[in-house]
Amino acid sequence: MKPGKPAETQTATLAEIAREAGVSAPTVSKVLNGRADVAPTTRTRVEELLRAYGYRRRRAEASRSPLIDLVFHELESAWAMEVIRGVENVARDAGLSVVLSESAGRLTPGRTWADQVAARRPHGVVLVLSGLDESQRALLTSRSIPFVVMDPAGDPGADVPSIGATNWQGGLAATRHLVELGHTRIGAISGPSRMMCSRARVDGYRAALETAGVPVDPSLIVTGDFHHEAGYRLGLELLRRPDRPTAVFAGNDLQALGLYEAARELGLRIPEDLSVVGFDDLPVARWVGPPLTTVRQPLTEMAEAAARLVLDLGREEEPPVATRVELATTLIPRTSTAPPPAA
């Protein structure tokens, strides 16, 4: 069911939407509030009209719960703990609590999640390595629930607020460091190719090699999933080659730790036989032996920036000037890198 006039030129009250949907105003209110006691067909019809009219609940109408929703596509590593810490820092200062959700590896949460958020009415939503489909974005917008994507997996869209890091520059710095030490056979264990941050890091790796006049060997680039097990499995694959690399950019710290395990199993010493660079600078990077050279991604600061932005977006005053921000990455040299062994 479509409204009679173009959506961008009109507004509608709940009563008008209810009349066009053929339901009562309280039923439309139930849909807005994420109530479960609405028939699926009715909910769909009301949601379509809310989107078509561009309905947006006035913030004064939207009594908010003292919450920030934090959504991960996976919630199982030290990486996630750094993000949680950042959002908690901002929430605590604002007198709010944090609700954690996980989308079980999917890059878009399920419809049930969106309804739950509408029912909770938080101050805002921070999505990590996740995104929203068009209907979910419309649902949150119509409820005046702001959202920000941190470290987006893909291009979130020009109108979606996001906080990221300089992943390309980080991959460039990691690889340039190895080249400057004298390495010419440098492997790379990337993250998932569907993730923008992973692709950017490998692009930076390629750029560093090409700039230095070192040929890029595609067979030395393997695709992981940012987990320890991938670093171990793919590390064995690279290090068992007769022409094995003398250095590897592991794409993130967890894969670097898996690579450490693979090197030990094969009797290779770090850094005497193999140099390793990670990405993230998780606390464990300083504790392993030898301490890991890595690219610091300011995860806690990124999470704090995302939480502050989502709260700013929810205030009545003028919206923030910058809603797409990238924080700088920094190479942190430690003792897992050294010149290559003599031939």
C-alpha positions, -999 to 999 in steps of 0.1 A, spaced: 0 0 0 15 33 -11 6 69 0 -10 91 -26 16 118 -27 54 115 -30 69 105 3 95 133 3 68 161 1 46 150 29 44 141 65 19 120 83 6 115 118 2 82 134 -36 85 130 -33 91 92 -9 61 89 -33 40 109 -62 50 87 -44 42 55 -32 8 70 -67 0 81 -57 -4 117 -60 15 150 -35 42 161 -25 20 191 -16 -8 167 7 16 148 22 26 182 28 -11 190 47 -15 158 68 16 165 76 3 200 86 -32 187 58 -49 205 54 -86 196 15 -87 198 10 -75 162 2 -99 133 32 -102 109 11 -90 79 -1 -60 98 34 -52 110 47 -54 74 19 -31 61 26 -5 88 63 -6 83 59 0 46 38 30 52 62 44 78 90 41 53 70 55 24 60 86 44 95 89 59 79 90 93 103 99 121 92 100 157 100 133 174 127 128 200 105 143 226 80 115 220 107 88 222 113 82 259 147 65 259 160 38 280 194 45 296 212 22 272 236 20 243 233 -11 221 266 -26 210 264 -51 182 292 -74 171 292 -98 142 314 -121 164 320 -117 202 349 -140 211 383 -123 212 405 -99 230 398 -75 201 362 -73 211 372 -66 247 391 -35 236 360 -22 218 337 -30 248 361 -11 271 358 20 248 320 21 246 318 14 284 340 44 291 317 67 273 285 51 285 296 52 321 304 90 319 269 95 304 252 75 331 242 47 306 246 10 304 257 -12 275 236 -40 259 258 -65 240 245 -84 210 261 -108 185 249 -116 150 266 -150 149 291 -141 122 265 -124 99 274 -89 88 238 -78 92 218 -85 123 185 -104 120 151 -89 120 143 -101 155 173 -79 167 158 -48 151 125 -53 168 142 -58 201 161 -26 197 129 -7 189 113 -22 220 144 -12 242 145 24 228 182 29 236 200 62 232 218 47 202 233 17 185 270 10 177 275 -17 152 310 -33 149 321 -49 116 284 -50 109 258 -31 89 221 -26 85 199 -34 56 175 -8 42 145 -19 63 165 -20 95 179 15 89 143 27 82 130 11 114 157 28 136 153 61 118 115 61 122 121 56 160 147 83 162 173 58 173 207 69 159 233 44 148 270 44 140 291 17 123 326 11 137 352 -5 114 326 -12 87 329 -45 68 320 -28 35 311 6 23 284 17 48 270 43 24 276 80 23 248 88 47 258 63 74 279 76 102 311 55 107 343 53 126 373 35 110 411 33 110 437 39 83 440 3 73 457 9 40 484 30 56 488 4 83 494 -24 58 519 -1 39 538 7 71 540 -29 82 554 -41 49 577 -11 44 592 -19 78 600 -54 65 614 -42 32 636 -17 50 651 -46 71 661 -62 38 633 -87 32 621 -94 -3 601 -126 1 573 -113 23 541 -133 28 507 -120 39 479 -137 58 449 -115 51 415 -115 68 382 -123 50 381 -108 15 345 -96 22 358 -72 48 369 -37 36 396 -34 64 411 -67 53 413 -57 16 428 -23 25 456 -39 46 465 -62 17 464 -33 -7 488 -14 15 511 -45 16 510 -46 -23 517 -9 -25 547 -11 -2 562 -39 -23 555 -22 -56 569 12 -44 601 -6 -33 605 -24 -67 598 -58 -50 577 -81 -72 544 -91 -57 541 -129 -56 504 -138 -54 512 -173 -41 525 -157 -9 492 -140 -2 467 -163 16 433 -156 30 424 -162 66 396 -152 89 413 -131 116 414 -161 140 444 -178 157 436 -211 140 439 -195 105 473 -181 114 485 -215 124 471 -234 95 481 -209 68 514 -203 85 523 -240 81 513 -237 45 536 -208 38 565 -220 60 566 -255 45 573 -241 10 608 -248 -3 610 -211 -11 593 -200 21 591 -163 29 616 -148 54 589 -125 68 551 -125 70 526 -97 76 499 -116 95 470 -92 90 461 -91 127 476 -101 160 455 -133 165 468 -147 132 503 -136 141 501 -157 173 489 -186 152 519 -181 129 542 -181 160 528 -216 168 534 -228 133 570 -215 133 578 -232 166 563 -265 153 587 -263 123 617 -254 144 620 -218 131 631 -191 154 615 -156 155 631 -133 144 663 -151 135 646 -173 108 613 -155 104 601 -120 110 565 -114 119 543 -83 119 507 -82 132 480 -56 133 458 -43 162 484 -41 191 463 -61 215 477 -63 250 489 -98 243 513 -85 216 536 -71 243 535 -103 264 544 -130 238 580 -141 233 594 -124 214 571 -93 218 553 -87 185 560 -59 161 525 -48 151 504 -19 137 485 -2 165 449 2 156 434 25 183 405 2 191 395 17 224 397 52 210 377 42 180 350 27 202 349 58 223 346 80 192 317 58 179 299 60 213 303 97 215 291 102 180 260 81 185 251 102 216 258 134 197 235 123 169 207 117 194 208 152 208 184 179 198 211 204 188 228 206 154 242 172 142 280 167 144 300 181 114 321 150 109 302 117 108 328 97 88 361 95 107 393 75 103 417 73 132 454 69 125 473 36 128 509 35 140 537 9 135 550 -4 169 584 -20 163 593 -48 188 616 -78 186 597 -101 163 613 -85 133 650 -84 122 670 -85 89 666 -118 70 690 -147 77 721 -148 55 718 -170 24 
